[in-house]
Amino acid sequence: MCGPSIEFADFISFIRLEKEYAAIPKHLAIREGLEDLLICIGFMVSKVIFSPIFEINYLTSDEFYYKSYIYKVDH
C-alpha cells in the first residue's frame, strides 16, 4: 500500500540471501535491526513519559491552531 514497489521474486531472494543479496553480511543486518528496535523502544518510552504533558486533544483544538508559530514551537 505504500513504499516502493518490489517484485515478489526479488523479495524472496532478499529473504533467502540469494543472487545479488548474497553479499549482505548477516552481522551488519542484525546490528542495524537491533539499532532500529532500540530507536522504536525509545520512541515508545518517550510517548508514555510525555503523553501527560502534550495532550493530543489540545494540539488538535481550535485554540492551539490560532496560536503563533513561536508559541507552538516553544511549547
Secondary structure by P-SEA (a helix, b strand, c coil): cccbbbbaaaaaaaaacccccccccaaaaaaaaaaaaaaaaaaaaaaaaaccccccccccccccccccaaaaaac
